[in-house]
């Protein structure tokens, strides 16, 4: 239903991410882009308004975080967290990559360095004495 509301409010590039249960933060992240600061605020307030209209009395209150910012609002429903951002802010923080590639990074960290290809980048070597400067013309 939430994705439908976001679509109705013309959110762009909606992404739903299931958060691994061992993190115990939330169950889902929903990320969407807006076309302007005003659009972000309108979507956030509309979602909260619909939630209050439809919720049971036992459900917790929700709060919009980032009201004083121009580029990113967050609505925390407990089991679901909604991030509404301007496209350039979304590109900067890359939340989708952060939360979806996490398991890949964990797998990569468990691979023994000697089993990786020789040209695989693991970091910069401490000893840089063998490097020679490049002349710029």
C-alpha positions as a printed NumPy array, in Angstrom:
array([[  0.   ,   0.   ,   0.   ],
       [  2.832,   2.384,   0.815],
       [  4.407,   2.005,  -2.611],
       [  0.991,   2.733,  -4.15 ],
       [  0.729,   5.927,  -2.092],
       [  4.197,   6.989,  -3.198],
       [  3.321,   6.308,  -6.833],
       [  0.098,   8.267,  -6.42 ],
       [  2.175,  11.173,  -5.092],
       [  4.52 ,  10.929,  -8.115],
       [  7.57 ,   9.625,  -6.252],
       [ 10.276,   8.509,  -8.642],
       [ 12.593,   5.495,  -8.636],
       [ 10.928,   3.765,  -5.688],
       [ 13.086,   1.058,  -4.143],
       [ 12.114,  -1.371,  -1.36 ],
       [ 14.94 ,  -3.084,   0.54 ],
       [ 14.477,  -5.897,   3.046],
       [ 16.842,  -5.28 ,   5.949],
       [ 18.541,  -8.411,   7.326],
       [ 16.791,  -9.509,  10.544],
       [ 20.042,  -9.718,  12.517],
       [ 20.361,  -5.929,  12.314],
       [ 17.156,  -5.46 ,  14.362],
       [ 16.733,  -1.9  ,  13.133],
       [ 13.749,  -2.15 ,  10.835],
       [ 12.263,  -4.688,   8.455],
       [ 12.217,  -2.578,   5.292],
       [ 13.679,   0.583,   3.836],
       [ 11.64 ,   2.339,   1.19 ],
       [ 13.545,   4.92 ,  -0.819],
       [ 11.969,   7.347,  -3.253],
       [ 12.95 ,  10.53 ,  -5.053],
       [ 11.037,  13.768,  -5.292],
       [ 11.327,  16.583,  -7.798],
       [ 11.723,  19.427,  -5.289],
       [ 11.904,  20.198,  -1.582],
       [  8.22 ,  21.027,  -1.615],
       [  7.439,  17.689,  -3.296],
       [  9.428,  15.786,  -0.623],
       [  7.536,  17.527,   2.177],
       [  4.161,  17.001,   0.497],
       [  4.817,  13.257,   0.096],
       [  6.019,  12.845,   3.687],
       [  3.074,  14.715,   5.195],
       [  0.585,  12.858,   2.987],
       [  1.996,   9.468,   4.004],
       [  1.833,  10.389,   7.695],
       [ -1.706,  11.735,   7.258],
       [ -2.859,   8.49 ,   5.604],
       [ -1.119,   6.425,   8.287],
       [ -2.9  ,   8.322,  11.057],
       [ -6.209,   7.89 ,   9.255],
       [ -5.786,   4.13 ,   8.764],
       [ -3.855,   3.043,  11.868],
       [ -5.069,   1.207,  14.938],
       [ -4.975,   3.008,  18.261],
       [ -2.256,   0.637,  19.5  ],
       [  0.165,   1.613,  16.717],
       [  2.953,   4.054,  17.62 ],
       [  3.043,   7.638,  16.438],
       [  5.288,   8.422,  13.517],
       [  7.569,  11.368,  13.113],
       [  9.078,  13.067,  10.097],
       [ 12.823,  13.573,  10.507],
       [ 14.7  ,  16.193,   8.523],
       [ 11.947,  18.81 ,   8.345],
       [ 14.601,  21.526,   8.396],
       [ 16.543,  20.087,   5.463],
       [ 15.967,  20.722,   1.789],
       [ 17.031,  17.411,   0.312],
       [ 16.193,  14.411,   2.545],
       [ 13.232,  13.485,   4.73 ],
       [ 12.814,  10.295,   6.705],
       [  9.604,   8.81 ,   8.099],
       [ 10.106,   6.029,  10.655],
       [  7.182,   3.64 ,  11.089],
       [  9.169,   1.194,  13.21 ],
       [  8.999,  -1.845,  10.956],
       [  9.45 ,   0.345,   7.882],
       [ 11.59 ,   3.436,   7.304],
       [ 10.914,   5.712,   4.342],
       [ 13.653,   7.892,   2.882],
       [ 12.497,  10.628,   0.517],
       [ 15.343,  12.427,  -1.238],
       [ 16.149,  14.72 ,  -4.088],
       [ 17.868,  12.76 ,  -6.894],
       [ 21.274,  14.383,  -6.348],
       [ 21.173,  13.582,  -2.619],
       [ 20.21 ,  10.018,  -3.389],
       [ 23.199,   9.737,  -5.726],
       [ 25.499,  11.135,  -3.055],
       [ 24.517,   8.751,  -0.249],
       [ 23.706,   5.664,  -2.355],
       [ 21.595,   3.984,   0.349],
       [ 20.587,   1.235,  -2.064],
       [ 24.207,   0.189,  -2.502],
       [ 24.923,   0.515,   1.2  ],
       [ 22.107,  -1.841,   2.193],
       [ 22.126,  -4.272,  -0.739],
       [ 25.876,  -4.781,  -1.231],
       [ 26.534,  -5.259,   2.47 ],
       [ 26.333,  -9.042,   2.185],
       [ 28.754,  -8.969,  -0.764],
       [ 31.247,  -6.941,   1.281],
       [ 30.92 ,  -9.435,   4.148],
       [ 31.589, -12.333,   1.777],
       [ 34.574, -10.54 ,   0.26 ],
       [ 36.064,  -9.876,   3.7  ],
       [ 35.988, -13.612,   4.472],
       [ 37.999, -14.579,   1.363],
       [ 41.679, -15.203,   2.057],
       [ 43.759, -12.54 ,   0.239],
       [ 46.094, -15.155,  -1.25 ],
       [ 43.185, -16.789,  -3.107],
       [ 42.21 , -13.566,  -4.899],
       [ 43.583, -12.67 ,  -8.345],
       [ 46.911, -10.84 ,  -8.298],
       [ 45.449,  -7.598,  -9.656],
       [ 42.579,  -7.507,  -7.16 ],
       [ 42.612,  -4.233,  -5.23 ],
       [ 42.767,  -4.814,  -1.492],
       [ 44.346,  -1.545,  -0.507],
       [ 47.342,   0.632,  -1.141],
       [ 50.71 ,  -0.777,  -0.161],
       [ 52.54 ,   0.961,   2.668],
       [ 55.866,   1.061,   0.795],
       [ 55.644,   3.635,  -1.985],
       [ 59.423,   3.95 ,  -2.551],
       [ 59.216,   2.034,  -5.825],
       [ 56.756,   4.524,  -7.321],
       [ 58.014,   7.211,  -9.682],
       [ 56.312,  10.566, -10.229],
       [ 54.607,  11.291, -13.524],
       [ 55.399,  14.487, -15.394],
       [ 52.409,  16.575, -16.451],
       [ 52.771,  18.666, -19.594]])
